[in-house]
């Protein structure tokens, strides 16, 4: 067995074993409801999948849900009824979030909107004196994520990111073991998302639903015609409103990799390749993607699959793995150099929403498990990976191999590409006939690219008046 094949076998086996250990370990339930001396009045902005979770969880923490807000009137009506059923009190249902920010009785807001609204909603809220819990990815681009961090510091508001794994005590114990040298010198963190995504239909010309204020829904993004059948959720696959699977789900995994490796900032360079292959539809973002982040002495490799694929484990399609000189950590489990599980780290998971409320009460940003400063840095890794991809061009496999061979982290990059190549072949994708997009190797100096004006232009966006992220 070759070194590359053996490494791949070990990593796949370990992630599967780690997944099983996490599934078998007792899940930590929500913390007991506290009896606060002063009720926190909280508004939920964005009333679909995550917004429903926010409303339920924050109500369970003793918060009074004062408003539910969404451009979709039907969604606000549904969530208003659900909150009333849970708490006995019906919140106000509004379409325009500015009404929420203008209400002095609101103490905090949770933001579960589309990605392109996250930063502006959070900044407006903090400037209005509200504390903020914002879903991942925390921003639509790198610049506005940095602005969120700056506004939180300037206003003194509590701002938390929805990267819930930061509240996993077993994972925190694993990270501490890694940081203390428990698996020797650690040079590589790998993040993996395998989740089948079918065609979203189109392209075509579709009318927004009559129950949606499309101008408010678009907000900071261009007010362009709808080219897909479904307005909701499928916005993830368009650059104006989403960031593809890299920012949708892989943000959780790359956040863990950055946490474990103790990395700050965007690294020294980034390169990405991939494509939207296997079908044709209105979507813009890749359904198959590889990103390599070079941090000098360490690296993060991100892998995303959106076509049919075998999972690592029947109940597990995603994961992370840290590769050390003396062993591995995958999930919350420790493995020796031969890939044999040594033990699984114990620890009860803290309710991530309760952690936010604790910090709101203490007024200490350091009480947060996932402060906005950390959420921004992990989100930025997804953005810069996508920037490399967006500046790429079609390339055959031979050219991709040649480029990766001459770049940083040669073995890890080539190994991941061969994995991708084989996977696509199993789905009937011939890369000679349907080439992937190969992005440039982009070098970084802080949160700016060196010598590439085109890449730097994608660090921000043109905002649509009056939905403009303030510069100062």
C-alpha positions, 0 to 999 in steps of 0.5 A, spaced: 500 500 500 502 506 497 503 512 503 498 516 500 493 510 499 495 508 506 494 515 509 487 516 505 485 509 508 487 511 515 483 518 515 477 515 512 477 509 517 478 514 523 473 519 521 468 513 521 470 511 527 470 518 530 463 519 528 460 512 531 463 514 537 460 521 537 453 518 535 454 513 541 456 518 546 450 521 550 447 528 547 447 534 552 440 536 552 438 544 553 440 547 559 435 548 565 431 554 564 433 560 568 429 564 572 432 571 570 431 577 575 430 581 569 427 578 562 431 579 556 427 581 550 429 578 544 427 579 537 428 573 531 430 576 524 429 571 519 423 566 520 425 560 516 429 553 518 434 556 523 429 562 525 424 557 528 430 554 532 432 560 535 425 562 537 424 556 540 431 555 544 431 563 546 424 562 549 426 556 553 432 560 556 427 565 559 427 570 553 421 574 551 420 573 544 418 580 542 418 580 535 418 575 529 421 579 522 421 576 515 420 579 508 415 573 507 409 575 511 407 567 511 413 565 515 412 571 520 405 568 521 407 561 522 413 563 527 408 568 531 403 562 532 409 557 534 411 562 539 404 564 542 403 556 543 410 555 546 410 561 551 402 563 551 405 570 548 404 572 541 410 577 539 409 582 533 410 580 526 413 585 522 417 585 515 422 590 516 427 589 521 428 597 522 422 597 526 425 592 530 431 596 531 427 602 532 424 599 538 427 601 545 424 595 549 428 590 545 434 588 548 437 583 543 436 580 536 438 573 533 439 573 526 437 567 521 436 571 515 439 569 508 447 570 508 447 577 505 443 580 510 447 577 516 452 583 517 448 589 515 442 586 520 448 585 525 451 592 525 444 596 525 442 592 531 449 593 535 448 601 533 441 601 535 444 598 542 442 591 541 446 585 543 446 580 537 446 572 535 448 571 528 448 565 524 454 562 520 457 564 515 457 571 519 458 575 513 457 575 505 464 578 504 470 579 508 470 586 509 463 586 512 465 581 517 471 585 519 466 591 520 462 587 524 468 586 529 469 593 529 462 595 530 462 590 536 468 593 539 466 600 538 459 599 541 460 594 547 455 590 544 455 582 545 455 579 538 456 571 538 456 567 532 452 561 530 458 556 530 455 551 535 461 546 535 465 552 540 460 550 545 462 542 545 466 541 551 468 534 549 471 537 542 474 543 547 478 537 551 480 534 544 483 541 542 486 542 548 490 535 548 492 537 541 494 544 543 498 541 549 502 536 544 498 530 545 499 528 538 506 531 537 507 536 531 500 538 528 501 540 521 494 539 517 487 540 519 482 537 514 474 539 513 470 534 509 462 535 507 459 530 503 452 532 502 448 530 496 445 536 493 440 536 487 438 541 481 435 547 483 431 548 476 432 553 471 435 557 469 428 561 467 424 567 469 420 567 475 416 571 479 417 572 487 412 569 491 406 574 492 407 574 500 414 576 500 417 583 499 422 582 494 425 589 495 426 587 503 428 580 501 434 583 497 436 588 501 444 589 500 444 585 494 442 587 487 435 587 485 435 582 480 430 577 476 429 571 480 432 565 475 430 559 479 423 556 481 424 557 489 426 563 492 427 560 499 434 556 501 436 556 494 439 563 495 445 559 498 447 557 491 448 564 488 454 569 489 450 575 491 446 572 496 450 566 499 457 562 499 455 555 496 456 549 501 463 552 503 460 557 507 453 554 508 455 547 512 463 547 511 464 553 515 463 549 521 468 544 519 473 549 517 472 553 524 474 547 528 480 546 524 482 553 525 480 552 532 484 546 533 491 549 529 490 555 533 490 559 527 489 567 526 488 571 520 487 568 513 494 565 512 499 566 507 496 563 500 489 560 498 488 556 492 481 553 490 478 548 484 472 545 483 465 546 479 458 545 478 457 538 475 453 533 474 447 537 472 445 544 469 441 549 473 441 556 475 446 555 480 452 559 480 456 556 486 460 549 485 457 543 488 464 540 488 470 544 491 477 543 494 480 549 497 488 549 500 489 554 505 497 555 506 499 558 513 506 556 513 508 551 518 500 548 517 495 548 512 487 547 512 484 542 506 477 543 505 473 538 501 466 539 499 462 534 495 454 535 492 453 529 488 452 522 490 457 519 494 458 514 499 458 517 506 464 515 511 459 512 516 451 511 515 449 517 519 455 521 518 457 525 512 462 530 515 467 531 519 474 534 521 481 530 522 487 533 525 494 530 523 500 530 528 506 526 528 504 522 533 497 521 532 490 523 530 484 527 532 478 526 528 471 528 531 472 528 539 476 521 539 484 520 539 487 515 535 495 513 535 499 513 529 496 506 526 489 509 526 487 505 532 482 509 537 485 510 543 479 514 547 474 519 546 474 525 550 468 526 555 465 533 556 457 535 556 456 540 551 453 547 553 447 550 550 450 555 545 444 559 545 444 559 553 452 561 552 450 567 548 444 569 554 450 568 559 454 573 556 449 578 555 447 578 562 455 578 564 456 584 559 463 580 558 465 578 550 470 573 553 464 569 556 462 567 549 464 561 546 464 563 539 465 571 539 464 574 532 471 575 532 472 568 531 466 567 527 469 572 522 476 569 521 473 562 519 468 565 515 473 569 511 477 562 510 470 560 506 470 567 502 477 567 500 477 560 497 471 562 493 474 568 491 480 563 488 475 559 485 471 565 482 477 567 478 479 561 475 478 558 468 477 551 466 483 546 466 484 539 464 486 534 470 493 534 467 494 542 468 490 541 475 496 536 477 501 540 474 499 546 478 498 543 485 505 539 484 508 546 484 504 549 490 504 549 497 502 542 500 503 538 494 502 531 497 495 533 501 493 537 495 494 532 490 491 526 494 485 531 495 484 532 488 485 524 486 479 523 491 475 528 487 477 526 480 475 518 482 468 521 486 466 525 479 468 519 475 463 514 479 458 520 478 459 519 470 463 526 470 468 526 465 473 531 466 476 531 459 469 533 457 467 537 462 473 540 466 473 543 472 475 550 474 482 551 477 483 558 481 489 562 481 494 561 487 492 567 491 497 570 496 495 574 502 498 580 506 493 580 512 486 580 509 488 583 503 491 579 496 498 581 494 498 584 487 491 582 485 486 587 484 481 583 481 481 578 487 481 584 492 475 587 489 471 581 491 473 582 498 467 587 498 461 588 494 457 594 491 451 595 496 444 597 494 441 604 497 439 604 503 441 597 505 449 600 505 454 597 510 456 603 514 464 604 513 465 608 519 
